[in-house]
Amino acid sequence: HPWKKGIGDLFGRNPSSDSNKTTLFEDIISDTNHALCPPPQDHGDGPGKTTRVGAAVVDTFIWQALASVAIPGFTINRLCAASLFLLGKTTRWPLPMRKWTTTAIGLSAIPVIITPIDRSVDFLLDSTLRKLYGTEQHKP
């Protein structure tokens, strides 16, 4: 979920710490696991089922890694960095007030950035990887 990463970035969570990497990785694996264990009718029976399930797993893993972790984390991080810089240049507010304002800006951006990021990742995958494994229907 993008908001988990975003909130962690906003409150100064060290994204390179082992516990944070583990949590983000667990989120991706959990969502990918749903592609491995779909209801039986999702991938049908017969020839190619293993390939279809494998493609769904890869698709879900890549989609989650991009749309839920990498792109939102980077976007919110840069937005907060720019906000803090601009507040430092344009106001005389004390540092704690600038940091709290930056946090508010970052949190308020999360609902705005989610849909465009999700759609962009869908477009990217539809234009590239999904053509390789023959489906543009799968949306994690």
Disulfide bonds with the S-S distance in Angstrom:
none
